[in-house]
């Protein structure tokens, strides 16, 4: 994904406000799953589907990005658990890494006995297989 750092992404010193990285990581994870065949907007028409909620995220900020920079975000699934998966993210400008991040998400459905409660279930095998296929996706935010 390519991201142009706009004025609204920055603090008064024209340096990116770091929480924007978390927004873009979320966007990239959703995009990756959509390309793999799981469009959350469509899937949520089924009331039992709850998506893939975020349970942990972190980032290491290595070098600042500035207003006007165009960043490249590379995202991939780095690990599957039984009910969870980890996405790894790398933001770069040219060949310079600016930020590395990761997210842990669980696969969620509504609890059959209490539909308002989220229940983690195994990640479907077809999702695991689809996310392991190499893909080049160009989405510009």
Secondary structure, DSSP 4 states (H G I P E B T S, - for coil): -EEE--GGGB-TTSBB-THHHHHHHHHHHHHHHHHTT--HHHHTTSTTEEE--EEEEEEEE-S--BTT-EEEEEEEEEEE-SSEEEEEEEEEETTEEEEEEEEEEE-EEE-SSSTTSEEE-PPPHHHHHHHHS------B-
